[in-house]
Amino acid sequence: MDSPLWHSAGMSQIAGRLPLADVMAHLSKHRQVFHSESDFQFAFAQSVVTLDYSIRVRLEVPQRAERSTYVDLLCEADQRSLIEFKYFTRSWAGSDALEEKFSLRGHAARDLARLYFVHDVTRLERWIEEQRNTNGFAVLLTNDNMLWEQPVGARMTRDTDCRIHEGRTLTGSLTWGTAERPYKNNDRTLRGTYRAAWRDFSQVDTKPGGTFRWLGWTVTV
């Protein structure tokens, strides 16, 4: 029988076996940049299997509590892990170390990028509560420095509560909108407490958008 200490440590790992940071480090050695979010998801799944071939991986798995919704990736071995991905890019064109060409389009709505990442976390909290021996991971990869850098000035914006720049901690009720223009449909409530600690992923070139960083939150509610 697994010890409580091992079980506790395992619940912070993918499928009870792999730290998220190890998978991202392996992935970054083979892929510096991705064409799309689906490309990122698939390559991540490949890295998981390469690091531990006994882990079963499945993409786009429906969740029984909400049959119209799907988790991006399911990893299963000693435990189950549900993983949601976000790949938010600013405009950039160039080649990676293998001379593969990329042309990334810019996603202008940074406020929605923050909201959708937080939404992923709330969905994971709900899903894992309904499933035994299961944890979750929300992963955001971006080349947009405005997501990891603290905004300049104190002006309130509709996404203020959802900001995820370096060092920010999110928990509890998050309000979307302003006092003048509230929008309760986008309000979210986090059961856990999450701190933004960004990590380097790749430096493709020195042009704006050539640096990629990632943020990953473990959900064990």
N, CA, C and O of each residue as an XYZ file, in Angstrom:
884
protein
N       0.859     -1.199      0.000
C       0.000      0.000      0.000
C       0.888      1.240      0.000
O       1.920      1.272      0.670
N       0.475      2.275     -0.767
C       1.242      3.510     -0.802
C       1.136      4.228      0.533
O       0.077      4.240      1.159
N       2.244      4.829      0.966
C       2.228      5.574      2.210
C       1.501      6.890      2.013
O       1.443      7.390      0.889
N       0.928      7.484      3.101
C       0.291      8.791      2.974
C       1.245      9.842      2.440
O       0.829     10.729      1.694
N       2.532      9.760      2.813
C       3.501     10.729      2.333
C       3.671     10.616      0.830
O       3.692     11.631      0.134
N       3.794      9.391      0.314
C       3.938      9.217     -1.135
C       2.686      9.702     -1.852
O       2.767     10.361     -2.888
N       1.529      9.369     -1.289
C       0.276      9.762     -1.934
C       0.171     11.279     -2.023
O      -0.261     11.827     -3.037
N       0.576     11.951     -0.941
C       0.523     13.407     -0.939
C       1.450     13.981     -1.994
O       1.080     14.915     -2.706
N       2.663     13.426     -2.101
C       3.600     13.898     -3.118
C       3.093     13.576     -4.513
O       3.226     14.386     -5.430
N       2.513     12.394     -4.675
C       2.031     11.982     -5.981
C       0.919     12.856     -6.502
O       0.788     13.041     -7.712
N       0.114     13.400     -5.603
C      -1.005     14.218     -6.038
C      -0.573     15.554     -6.629
O      -1.398     16.281     -7.183
N       0.707     15.883     -6.518
C       1.217     17.086     -7.168
C       1.926     16.757     -8.472
O       2.523     17.635     -9.095
N       1.861     15.478     -8.893
C       2.526     15.041    -10.100
C       1.511     14.546    -11.129
O       0.398     14.148    -10.784
N       1.912     14.579    -12.384
C       1.057     14.081    -13.458
C       0.968     12.567    -13.363
O       1.984     11.874    -13.390
N      -0.257     12.057    -13.251
C      -0.519     10.620    -13.124
C       0.196     10.005    -11.930
O       0.438      8.799    -11.904
N       0.535     10.831    -10.939
C       1.232     10.340     -9.754
C       2.692     10.037     -9.976
O       3.334      9.432     -9.117
N       3.247     10.453    -11.139
C       4.611     10.039    -11.481
C       5.523     11.150    -11.977
O       6.720     11.124    -11.691
N       5.002     12.114    -12.704
C       5.855     13.107    -13.354
C       5.550     14.518    -12.872
O       4.399     14.947    -12.947
N       6.544     15.254    -12.380
C       6.331     16.669    -12.098
C       6.051     17.431    -13.391
O       6.664     17.160    -14.424
N       5.144     18.364    -13.330
C       4.818     19.160    -14.509
C       6.054     19.853    -15.063
O       6.244     19.905    -16.278
N       6.897     20.387    -14.181
C       8.089     21.106    -14.634
C       9.026     20.204    -15.431
O       9.689     20.667    -16.358
N       9.088     18.919    -15.076
C       9.947     17.988    -15.814
C       9.430     17.773    -17.235
O      10.213     17.690    -18.181
N       8.119     17.683    -17.377
C       7.536     17.502    -18.705
C       7.781     18.735    -19.566
O       8.147     18.619    -20.736
N       7.577     19.917    -18.986
C       7.782     21.143    -19.751
C       9.254     21.317    -20.123
O       9.562     21.804    -21.211
N      10.165     20.922    -19.229
C      11.593     21.018    -19.540
C      11.956     20.078    -20.687
O      12.700     20.462    -21.590
N      11.438     18.856    -20.657
C      11.677     17.909    -21.744
C      11.102     18.436    -23.051
O      11.744     18.364    -24.098
N       9.892     18.964    -22.979
C       9.233     19.469    -24.173
C      10.015     20.624    -24.786
O      10.146     20.703    -26.007
N      10.535     21.520    -23.950
C      11.228     22.697    -24.468
C      12.533     22.342    -25.183
O      13.014     23.108    -26.017
N      13.099     21.189    -24.859
C      14.330     20.753    -25.531
C      14.057     20.282    -26.946
O      14.960     20.265    -27.783
N      12.823     19.900    -27.218
C      12.474     19.353    -28.526
C      11.605     20.297    -29.360
O      11.618     20.236    -30.590
N      10.859     21.159    -28.694
C       9.993     22.100    -29.396
C      10.098     23.463    -28.725
O       9.740     23.601    -27.555
N      10.574     24.457    -29.433
C      10.693     25.798    -28.881
C       9.413     26.605    -29.029
O       9.143     27.510    -28.239
N       8.634     26.273    -30.037
C       7.452     27.056    -30.377
C       6.444     26.126    -31.034
O       6.816     25.070    -31.545
N       5.156     26.513    -31.024
C       4.088     25.662    -31.555
C       3.217     26.456    -32.514
O       3.066     27.671    -32.384
N       2.652     25.750    -33.472
C       1.797     26.405    -34.456
C       0.452     26.800    -33.870
O      -0.141     27.799    -34.278
N      -0.027     26.015    -32.915
C      -1.369     26.224    -32.388
C      -1.468     25.588    -31.009
O      -0.548     24.910    -30.551
N      -2.599     25.819    -30.361
C      -2.833     25.189    -29.071
C      -2.920     23.671    -29.199
O      -2.439     22.947    -28.326
N      -3.516     23.193    -30.258
C      -3.607     21.745    -30.478
C      -2.225     21.138    -30.682
O      -1.945     20.043    -30.196
N      -1.360     21.852    -31.402
C       0.018     21.406    -31.599
C       0.728     21.291    -30.250
O       1.445     20.322    -30.002
N       0.527     22.273    -29.388
C       1.110     22.266    -28.043
C       0.588     21.083    -27.229
O       1.372     20.382    -26.589
N      -0.708     20.858    -27.246
C      -1.314     19.756    -26.498
C      -0.735     18.407    -26.930
O      -0.363     17.584    -26.093
N      -0.665     18.194    -28.230
C      -0.195     16.916    -28.752
C       1.273     16.685    -28.400
O       1.660     15.586    -28.002
N       2.082     17.726    -28.550
C       3.506     17.591    -28.236
C       3.709     17.334    -26.742
O       4.595     16.568    -26.361
N       2.903     17.964    -25.903
C       2.976     17.722    -24.461
C       2.666     16.258    -24.166
O       3.382     15.612    -23.401
N       1.608     15.737    -24.766
C       1.250     14.335    -24.556
C       2.380     13.414    -25.002
O       2.656     12.412    -24.343
N       3.028     13.737    -26.100
C       4.162     12.938    -26.569
C       5.295     12.942    -25.544
O       5.928     11.910    -25.319
N       5.555     14.087    -24.925
C       6.612     14.167    -23.920
C       6.287     13.324    -22.701
O       7.166     12.672    -22.137
N       5.018     13.336    -22.293
C       4.613     12.515    -21.153
C       4.922     11.044    -21.420
O       5.503     10.365    -20.574
N       4.539     10.559    -22.584
C       4.740      9.151    -22.922
C       6.234      8.840    -23.071
O       6.680      7.756    -22.697
N       6.997      9.777    -23.611
C       8.432      9.559    -23.748
C       9.099      9.417    -22.387
O       9.985      8.581    -22.208
N       8.673     10.231    -21.434
C       9.263     10.190    -20.096
C       8.802      8.986    -19.290
O       9.546      8.465    -18.460
N       7.566      8.542    -19.539
C       7.041      7.366    -18.827
C       6.005      6.692    -19.735
O       4.842      7.092    -19.771
N       6.442      5.674    -20.460
C       5.581      5.038    -21.462
C       4.401      4.297    -20.843
O       3.463      3.932    -21.552
N       4.434      4.067    -19.520
C       3.324      3.356    -18.886
C       2.134      4.266    -18.592
O       1.066      3.787    -18.213
N       2.312      5.569    -18.764
C       1.204      6.505    -18.541
C       0.306      6.516    -19.772
O       0.779      6.741    -20.886
N      -0.981      6.275    -19.574
C      -1.953      6.313    -20.663
C      -2.394      7.759    -20.884
O      -2.758      8.453    -19.934
N      -2.362      8.206    -22.120
C      -2.753      9.573    -22.435
C      -3.908      9.551    -23.431
O      -3.934      8.740    -24.357
N      -4.861     10.454    -23.225
C      -6.005     10.593    -24.115
C      -6.319     12.073    -24.285
O      -6.382     12.810    -23.301
N      -6.512     12.510    -25.511
C      -6.865     13.890    -25.798
C      -8.381     14.053    -25.902
O      -9.088     13.163    -26.374
N      -8.863     15.221    -25.448
C     -10.279     15.600    -25.577
C     -11.209     14.528    -25.005
O     -11.983     13.909    -25.735
N     -11.122     14.322    -23.712
C     -11.933     13.315    -23.030
C     -13.154     13.978    -22.395
O     -12.998     14.919    -21.616
N     -14.373     13.509    -22.710
C     -15.569     14.124    -22.113
C     -15.625     13.889    -20.613
O     -15.173     12.859    -20.112
N     -16.184     14.859    -19.909
C     -16.378     14.740    -18.472
C     -17.830     14.380    -18.200
O     -18.740     15.057    -18.679
N     -18.049     13.326    -17.438
C     -19.396     12.785    -17.275
C     -20.377     13.776    -16.669
O     -21.565     13.757    -16.990
N     -19.879     14.642    -15.790
C     -20.778     15.603    -15.157
C     -21.280     16.641    -16.161
O     -22.350     17.221    -15.978
N     -20.512     16.869    -17.209
C     -20.889     17.855    -18.218
C     -20.563     17.261    -19.583
O     -19.465     17.456    -20.106
N     -21.501     16.549    -20.146
C     -21.203     15.766    -21.346
C     -20.825     16.617    -22.554
O     -20.241     16.107    -23.510
N     -21.151     17.909    -22.522
C     -20.805     18.756    -23.654
C     -19.429     19.393    -23.493
O     -18.998     20.152    -24.361
N     -18.727     19.094    -22.387
C     -17.401     19.662    -22.173
C     -16.354     18.561    -22.156
O     -16.634     17.414    -21.810
N     -15.153     18.937    -22.535
C     -14.056     17.981    -22.658
C     -12.817     18.540    -21.967
O     -12.557     19.742    -22.020
N     -12.062     17.671    -21.327
C     -10.773     18.065    -20.797
C      -9.744     17.858    -21.900
O      -9.821     16.888    -22.654
N      -8.779     18.773    -21.992
C      -7.826     18.718    -23.092
C      -7.016     17.423    -23.094
O      -6.825     16.805    -24.141
N      -6.540     17.015    -21.914
C      -5.690     15.823    -21.847
C      -5.937     15.074    -20.541
O      -5.987     15.669    -19.465
N      -6.090     13.765    -20.659
C      -6.175     12.880    -19.499
C      -4.919     12.023    -19.471
O      -4.567     11.387    -20.464
N      -4.244     12.012    -18.321
C      -3.083     11.143    -18.111
C      -3.408     10.221    -16.941
O      -3.871     10.674    -15.895
N      -3.161      8.919    -17.124
C      -3.582      7.967    -16.103
C      -2.533      6.880    -15.901
O      -2.055      6.267    -16.856
N      -2.186      6.656    -14.635
C      -1.312      5.548    -14.224
C      -1.689      5.222    -12.788
O      -2.754      4.655    -12.542
N      -0.821      5.576    -11.827
C      -1.155      5.372    -10.421
C      -2.333      6.247    -10.015
O      -3.130      5.883     -9.151
N      -2.427      7.404    -10.653
C      -3.516      8.342    -10.422
C      -3.963      8.914    -11.751
O      -3.335      8.679    -12.784
N      -5.048      9.665    -11.719
C      -5.552     10.338    -12.916
C      -5.217     11.819    -12.828
O      -5.304     12.422    -11.759
N      -4.835     12.397    -13.953
C      -4.588     13.831    -14.030
C      -5.354     14.415    -15.210
O      -5.274     13.913    -16.331
N      -6.091     15.472    -14.940
C      -6.811     16.218    -15.962
C      -6.033     17.493    -16.238
O      -5.715     18.240    -15.313
N      -5.720     17.753    -17.521
C      -4.864     18.893    -17.863
C      -5.562     19.773    -18.891
O      -6.050     19.295    -19.915
N      -5.600     21.060    -18.599
C      -6.141     22.061    -19.514
C      -5.006     22.960    -19.989
O      -4.137     23.342    -19.205
N      -5.018     23.296    -21.274
C      -3.952     24.092    -21.872
C      -4.488     25.402    -22.444
O      -5.613     25.478    -22.939
N      -3.649     26.420    -22.360
C      -3.892     27.669    -23.069
C      -2.582     28.085    -23.736
O      -1.514     28.053    -23.124
N      -2.692     28.476    -25.006
C      -1.533     28.926    -25.776
C      -1.889     30.281    -26.349
O      -2.553     30.374    -27.382
N      -1.445     31.337    -25.674
C      -1.798     32.705    -26.047
C      -0.574     33.356    -26.675
O       0.494     33.396    -26.064
N      -0.725     33.865    -27.890
C       0.433     34.387    -28.606
C       0.255     35.835    -29.042
O      -0.854     36.304    -29.297
N       1.381     36.517    -29.115
C       1.446     37.792    -29.808
C       2.024     37.517    -31.191
O       2.607     36.457    -31.421
N       1.868     38.442    -32.091
C       2.328     38.244    -33.453
C       3.842     38.034    -33.489
O       4.606     38.820    -32.930
N       4.251     36.967    -34.151
C       5.678     36.653    -34.301
C       5.854     35.714    -35.483
O       5.036     34.820    -35.704
N       6.917     35.919    -36.236
C       7.247     35.035    -37.356
C       8.738     34.754    -37.335
O       9.552     35.649    -37.108
N       9.082     33.496    -37.574
C      10.488     33.123    -37.576
C      10.650     31.628    -37.660
O       9.707     30.909    -37.991
N      11.851     31.154    -37.359
C      12.168     29.733    -37.425
C      12.740     29.284    -36.091
O      13.380     30.058    -35.380
N      12.496     28.009    -35.761
C      13.048     27.461    -34.527
C      14.444     26.888    -34.796
O      14.996     27.072    -35.880
N      15.003     26.200    -33.815
C      16.356     25.669    -33.944
C      16.475     24.617    -35.035
O      17.571     24.366    -35.537
N      15.354     23.996    -35.408
C      15.357     22.982    -36.457
C      15.008     23.566    -37.820
O      14.793     22.839    -38.789
N      14.955     24.902    -37.873
C      14.640     25.619    -39.114
C      13.200     25.411    -39.578
O      12.891     25.615    -40.752
N      12.326     25.011    -38.671
C      10.904     24.950    -39.008
C      10.334     26.357    -38.924
O      10.597     27.082    -37.964
N       9.556     26.741    -39.923
C       9.046     28.109    -39.989
C       7.707     28.220    -39.250
O       6.875     27.314    -39.295
N       7.526     29.349    -38.575
C       6.310     29.612    -37.821
C       5.832     31.032    -38.103
O       6.629     31.945    -38.315
N       4.525     31.191    -38.100
C       3.920     32.509    -38.216
C       2.756     32.565    -37.235
O       1.667     32.068    -37.522
N       2.994     33.173    -36.079
C       1.981     33.214    -35.027
C       1.157     34.485    -35.137
O       1.690     35.583    -35.296
N      -0.124     34.315    -35.051
C      -0.990     35.491    -35.084
C      -1.141     36.059    -33.683
O      -0.987     35.347    -32.690
N      -1.440     37.325    -33.616
C      -1.583     37.973    -32.328
C      -2.987     37.847    -31.770
O      -3.968     38.120    -32.461
N      -3.076     37.431    -30.510
C      -4.353     37.424    -29.794
C      -4.400     38.699    -28.959
O      -3.729     38.799    -27.932
N      -5.177     39.650    -29.393
C      -5.132     40.977    -28.779
C      -5.782     41.035    -27.402
O      -5.413     41.877    -26.582
N      -6.738     40.159    -27.138
C      -7.539     40.266    -25.917
C      -6.839     39.594    -24.735
O      -7.162     38.461    -24.379
N      -5.890     40.288    -24.136
C      -5.180     39.725    -22.981
C      -6.122     39.523    -21.797
O      -5.954     38.588    -21.013
N      -7.121     40.415    -21.672
C      -8.056     40.262    -20.557
C      -8.804     38.938    -20.643
O      -9.041     38.288    -19.625
N      -9.174     38.542    -21.848
C      -9.867     37.262    -22.013
C      -8.908     36.086    -21.815
O      -9.318     35.027    -21.340
N      -7.644     36.266    -22.174
C      -6.660     35.204    -21.914
C      -6.587     34.919    -20.421
O      -6.539     33.760    -20.008
N      -6.579     35.972    -19.614
C      -6.545     35.793    -18.162
C      -7.824     35.119    -17.670
O      -7.780     34.188    -16.867
N      -8.960     35.604    -18.164
C     -10.237     35.032    -17.745
C     -10.335     33.557    -18.109
O     -10.767     32.749    -17.286
N      -9.946     33.194    -19.314
C     -10.077     31.803    -19.763
C      -9.150     30.877    -18.984
O      -9.491     29.721    -18.733
N      -7.972     31.386    -18.599
C      -7.071     30.572    -17.788
C      -7.684     30.326    -16.411
O      -7.665     29.200    -15.913
N      -8.222     31.368    -15.802
C      -8.897     31.218    -14.508
C     -10.095     30.283    -14.642
O     -10.354     29.469    -13.756
N     -10.819     30.401    -15.741
C     -11.964     29.525    -15.978
C     -11.535     28.065    -16.042
O     -12.232     27.189    -15.529
N     -10.395     27.798    -16.668
C      -9.870     26.432    -16.700
C      -9.664     25.893    -15.289
O      -9.984     24.739    -15.004
N      -9.125     26.741    -14.407
C      -8.863     26.302    -13.035
C     -10.175     25.973    -12.324
O     -10.261     24.957    -11.633
N     -11.189     26.810    -12.483
C     -12.471     26.542    -11.819
C     -13.112     25.272    -12.353
O     -13.733     24.527    -11.594
N     -12.970     25.016    -13.642
C     -13.508     23.766    -14.195
C     -12.766     22.565    -13.634
O     -13.385     21.561    -13.282
N     -11.457     22.658    -13.547
C     -10.676     21.553    -12.997
C     -11.049     21.299    -11.538
O     -11.161     20.148    -11.116
N     -11.240     22.360    -10.775
C     -11.648     22.186     -9.383
C     -12.960     21.415     -9.294
O     -13.118     20.533     -8.450
N     -13.882     21.751    -10.159
C     -15.182     21.079    -10.147
C     -15.072     19.627    -10.595
O     -15.688     18.740    -10.003
N     -14.295     19.389    -11.630
C     -14.175     18.027    -12.157
C     -13.484     17.085    -11.183
O     -13.943     15.961    -10.977
N     -12.380     17.533    -10.579
C     -11.645     16.607     -9.724
C     -12.382     16.353     -8.412
O     -12.167     15.330     -7.763
N     -13.248     17.281     -8.025
C     -14.055     17.043     -6.833
C     -14.983     15.855     -7.038
O     -15.348     15.174     -6.079
N     -15.360     15.609     -8.276
C     -16.309     14.554     -8.606
C     -15.629     13.227     -8.924
O     -16.304     12.234     -9.191
N     -14.280     13.202     -8.896
C     -13.558     11.995     -9.286
C     -12.514     11.642     -8.227
O     -11.798     12.513     -7.732
N     -12.440     10.390     -7.896
C     -11.493      9.934     -6.883
C     -10.079      9.834     -7.463
O      -9.893      9.571     -8.651
N      -9.093     10.049     -6.595
C      -7.690      9.838     -6.956
C      -7.298     10.622     -8.209
O      -6.599     10.112     -9.085
N      -7.760     11.867     -8.273
C      -7.573     12.685     -9.476
C      -7.092     14.077     -9.091
O      -7.584     14.673     -8.133
N      -6.129     14.588     -9.844
C      -5.728     15.977     -9.687
C      -5.833     16.678    -11.033
O      -6.205     16.068    -12.036
N      -5.501     17.960    -11.045
C      -5.611     18.727    -12.276
C      -4.446     19.676    -12.454
O      -3.765     20.031    -11.491
N      -4.219     20.086    -13.700
C      -3.175     21.053    -14.014
C      -3.709     22.023    -15.062
O      -4.266     21.616    -16.082
N      -3.528     23.305    -14.792
C      -3.837     24.342    -15.780
C      -2.505     24.907    -16.254
O      -1.693     25.360    -15.447
N      -2.286     24.878    -17.564
C      -0.992     25.277    -18.131
C      -1.213     26.361    -19.173
O      -2.023     26.207    -20.087
N      -0.487     27.452    -19.026
C      -0.546     28.557    -19.979
C       0.849     28.797    -20.525
O       1.791     29.014    -19.763
N       0.985     28.758    -21.845
C       2.247     29.055    -22.522
C       2.031     30.279    -23.399
O       1.041     30.358    -24.127
N       2.957     31.239    -23.333
C       2.763     32.480    -24.092
C       4.092     33.124    -24.446
O       5.108     32.893    -23.789
N       4.069     33.930    -25.486
C       5.205     34.782    -25.829
C       4.847     36.254    -25.636
O       5.549     37.139    -26.125
N       3.753     36.508    -24.922
C       3.289     37.869    -24.657
C       3.722     38.283    -23.254
O       3.141     37.844    -22.262
N       4.729     39.117    -23.179
C       5.283     39.531    -21.884
C       4.288     40.300    -21.024
O       4.473     40.408    -19.812
N       3.234     40.837    -21.637
C       2.250     41.597    -20.876
C       1.452     40.712    -19.931
O       0.794     41.216    -19.021
N       1.499     39.411    -20.133
C       0.803     38.510    -19.221
C       1.616     38.242    -17.960
O       1.044     38.114    -16.878
N       2.945     38.153    -18.080
C       3.745     37.855    -16.888
C       4.300     39.107    -16.208
O       4.759     39.027    -15.068
N       4.268     40.268    -16.883
C       4.740     41.505    -16.272
C       3.586     42.247    -15.602
O       2.465     42.259    -16.109
N       3.872     42.855    -14.475
C       2.844     43.598    -13.758
C       2.449     44.839    -14.552
O       3.321     45.599    -14.973
N       1.139     45.059    -14.766
C       0.702     46.250    -15.502
C       1.156     47.531    -14.812
O       1.196     47.610    -13.584
N       1.492     48.515    -15.607
C       1.922     49.806    -15.079
C       0.700     50.630    -14.714
O      -0.263     50.690    -15.478
N       0.735     51.269    -13.537
C      -0.379     52.105    -13.121
C      -1.395     51.332    -12.306
O      -1.377     50.101    -12.277
N      -2.276     52.055    -11.649
C      -3.256     51.456    -10.741
C      -4.673     51.515    -11.291
O      -5.636     51.314    -10.550
N      -4.808     51.788    -12.582
C      -6.146     51.913    -13.153
C      -6.889     50.582    -13.095
O      -6.352     49.541    -13.475
N      -8.125     50.628    -12.617
C      -8.951     49.425    -12.548
C      -9.472     49.076    -13.934
O      -9.984     49.939    -14.648
N      -9.341     47.817    -14.310
C      -9.884     47.337    -15.571
C     -10.812     46.164    -15.281
O     -10.877     45.682    -14.150
N     -11.522     45.712    -16.289
C     -12.495     44.659    -16.039
C     -11.858     43.335    -15.639
O     -12.523     42.481    -15.051
N     -10.573     43.154    -15.951
C      -9.902     41.894    -15.631
C      -8.933     42.021    -14.455
O      -8.082     41.151    -14.267
N      -9.045     43.083    -13.663
C      -8.095     43.320    -12.569
C      -8.000     42.122    -11.629
O      -6.900     41.719    -11.252
N      -9.132     41.554    -11.249
C      -9.122     40.425    -10.316
C      -8.487     39.172    -10.913
O      -8.042     38.294    -10.174
N      -8.442     39.082    -12.230
C      -7.930     37.884    -12.902
C      -6.493     38.030    -13.387
O      -5.994     37.153    -14.092
N      -5.824     39.105    -13.028
C      -4.456     39.284    -13.489
C      -3.542     38.204    -12.917
O      -3.669     37.811    -11.757
N      -2.630     37.737    -13.746
C      -1.791     36.589    -13.382
C      -0.316     36.895    -13.574
O       0.472     35.992    -13.855
N       0.069     38.165    -13.424
C       1.479     38.518    -13.569
C       2.297     37.930    -12.417
O       1.745     37.504    -11.402
N       3.593     37.916    -12.589
C       4.526     37.290    -11.648
C       4.265     37.742    -10.204
O       4.184     38.935     -9.913
N       4.137     36.760     -9.321
C       3.964     37.032     -7.901
C       2.536     37.234     -7.445
O       2.284     37.332     -6.244
N       1.596     37.298     -8.368
C       0.195     37.536     -7.999
C      -0.418     36.272     -7.418
O      -0.139     35.174     -7.899
N      -1.257     36.412     -6.383
C      -1.966     35.298     -5.781
C      -3.455     35.473     -6.011
O      -4.009     36.542     -5.754
N      -4.105     34.419     -6.498
C      -5.538     34.437     -6.749
C      -6.234     33.417     -5.868
O      -5.759     32.291     -5.721
N      -7.344     33.800     -5.289
C      -8.165     32.888     -4.495
C      -9.526     33.524     -4.259
O      -9.677     34.740     -4.380
N     -10.506     32.713     -3.926
C     -11.826     33.227     -3.572
C     -12.593     33.796     -4.750
O     -12.430     33.350     -5.885
N     -13.432     34.788     -4.472
C     -14.320     35.372     -5.481
C     -13.569     36.394     -6.330
O     -12.945     37.314     -5.802
N     -13.635     36.224     -7.642
C     -13.003     37.127     -8.594
C     -14.091     37.797     -9.425
O     -14.869     37.131    -10.108
N     -14.131     39.108     -9.357
C     -15.166     39.876    -10.049
C     -14.665     40.327    -11.407
O     -13.541     40.810    -11.541
N     -15.510     40.163    -12.410
C     -15.178     40.612    -13.761
C     -15.968     41.886    -14.062
O     -17.170     41.968    -13.808
N     -15.273     42.858    -14.600
C     -15.942     44.109    -14.913
C     -15.527     45.208    -13.946
O     -14.649     45.016    -13.105
N     -16.160     46.343    -14.075
C     -15.902     47.479    -13.196
C     -17.181     47.829    -12.460
O     -18.251     47.295    -12.753
N     -17.056     48.737    -11.498
C     -18.237     49.159    -10.743
C     -19.279     49.766    -11.667
O     -20.480     49.604    -11.452
N     -18.812     50.468    -12.700
C     -19.735     51.089    -13.643
C     -20.319     50.085    -14.628
O     -21.449     50.236    -15.092
N     -19.531     49.057    -14.941
C     -19.973     48.068    -15.935
C     -19.655     46.659    -15.448
O     -18.725     46.026    -15.948
N     -20.414     46.164    -14.482
C     -20.183     44.791    -14.003
C     -20.696     43.772    -15.026
O     -21.571     44.078    -15.837
N     -20.148     42.580    -14.976
C     -20.617     41.501    -15.854
C     -20.503     40.200    -15.083
O     -19.503     39.488    -15.175
N     -21.554     39.900    -14.316
C     -21.509     38.787    -13.380
C     -21.376     37.421    -14.052
O     -20.951     36.462    -13.407
N     -21.726     37.313    -15.323
C     -21.580     36.024    -16.008
C     -20.121     35.578    -16.086
O     -19.834     34.390    -16.230
N     -19.214     36.530    -15.990
C     -17.790     36.196    -16.039
C     -17.125     36.180    -14.663
O     -15.914     35.979    -14.567
N     -17.895     36.388    -13.607
C     -17.330     36.246    -12.269
C     -16.949     34.791    -12.036
O     -17.636     33.887    -12.512
N     -15.869     34.558    -11.313
C     -15.415     33.212    -11.018
C     -15.029     33.109     -9.544
O     -14.634     34.097     -8.926
N     -15.148     31.900     -8.987
C     -14.763     31.658     -7.605
C     -13.782     30.498     -7.563
O     -14.080     29.403     -8.041
N     -12.616     30.743     -6.992
C     -11.586     29.720     -6.842
C     -11.653     29.152     -5.431
O     -11.665     29.898     -4.452
N     -11.696     27.833     -5.333
C     -11.679     27.184     -4.017
C     -10.272     27.120     -3.451
O     -10.074     27.238     -2.242
N      -9.301     26.933     -4.326
C      -7.919     26.865     -3.895
C      -7.244     28.227     -3.951
O      -7.856     29.228     -4.324
N      -5.975     28.245     -3.575
C      -5.159     29.450     -3.634
C      -4.001     29.202     -4.586
O      -3.302     28.195     -4.471
N      -3.796     30.125     -5.532
C      -2.829     29.912     -6.599
C      -1.931     31.144     -6.747
O      -2.403     32.280     -6.784
N      -0.631     30.884     -6.832
C       0.333     31.979     -6.972
C       1.012     31.889     -8.336
O       1.415     30.810     -8.772
N       1.130     33.023     -8.993
C       1.742     33.066    -10.318
C       3.264     33.060    -10.195
O       3.866     34.039     -9.753
N       3.871     31.955    -10.589
C       5.330     31.820    -10.625
C       5.709     31.375    -12.034
O       5.698     30.183    -12.340
N       6.037     32.325    -12.873
C       6.314     32.038    -14.277
C       7.689     31.406    -14.449
O       8.620     31.680    -13.691
N       7.793     30.544    -15.475
C       9.062     29.879    -15.774
C       9.421     30.082    -17.250
O       8.551     30.187    -18.115
N      10.721     30.133    -17.501
C      11.194     30.256    -18.879
C      10.911     28.954    -19.634
O      11.039     27.860    -19.084
N      10.528     29.097    -20.893
C      10.328     27.930    -21.750
C      11.350     27.907    -22.875
O      12.084     26.931    -23.033
N      11.400     28.974    -23.652
C      12.370     29.009    -24.751
C      12.668     30.445    -25.156
O      11.868     31.356    -24.944
N      13.844     30.615    -25.744
C      14.241     31.888    -26.344
C      14.549     31.588    -27.803
O      15.643     31.138    -28.141
N      13.564     31.847    -28.667
C      13.716     31.496    -30.079
C      14.590     32.520    -30.794
O      15.464     32.154    -31.579
N      14.356     33.806    -30.522
C      15.194     34.878    -31.046
C      15.039     36.084    -30.134
O      14.368     36.003    -29.105
N      15.648     37.192    -30.500
C      15.617     38.388    -29.656
C      14.566     39.395    -30.102
O      14.470     40.482    -29.533
N      13.780     39.046    -31.109
C      12.733     39.942    -31.561
C      11.582     39.947    -30.542
O      11.450     39.005    -29.761
N      10.747     41.000    -30.543
C       9.560     40.971    -29.688
C       8.710     39.742    -29.999
O       8.371     39.492    -31.156
N       8.373     38.988    -28.980
C       7.621     37.752    -29.172
C       8.480     36.518    -29.302
O       7.954     35.414    -29.440
N       9.795     36.678    -29.261
C      10.680     35.530    -29.408
C      10.973     34.797    -28.109
O      11.648     33.768    -28.117
N      10.474     35.317    -26.996
C      10.651     34.678    -25.694
C       9.343     34.044    -25.248
O       8.294     34.688    -25.254
N       9.417     32.773    -24.860
C       8.233     32.053    -24.391
C       8.397     31.687    -22.921
O       9.455     31.217    -22.502
N       7.334     31.909    -22.139
C       7.316     31.536    -20.728
C       6.010     30.801    -20.435
O       5.041     30.894    -21.188
N       6.012     30.070    -19.322
C       4.805     29.307    -19.013
C       4.437     29.432    -17.543
O       5.281     29.683    -16.683
N       3.147     29.247    -17.285
C       2.597     29.268    -15.937
C       1.787     27.996    -15.748
O       0.956     27.657    -16.590
N       2.023     27.289    -14.648
C       1.293     26.055    -14.393
C       0.793     26.007    -12.967
O       1.560     26.219    -12.028
N      -0.491     25.729    -12.799
C      -1.098     25.613    -11.478
C      -1.616     24.195    -11.270
O      -2.308     23.640    -12.124
N      -1.273     23.621    -10.126
C      -1.747     22.297     -9.744
C      -3.033     22.421     -8.955
O      -3.116     23.209     -8.013
N      -4.033     21.650     -9.333
C      -5.343     21.698     -8.688
C      -5.549     20.383     -7.929
O      -5.589     19.314     -8.537
N      -5.678     20.462     -6.614
C      -5.839     19.265     -5.801
C      -6.982     19.430     -4.799
O      -6.995     18.766     -3.762
N      -7.929     20.298     -5.095
C      -9.054     20.540     -4.184
C      -9.811     19.258     -3.942
O     -10.795     19.252     -3.202
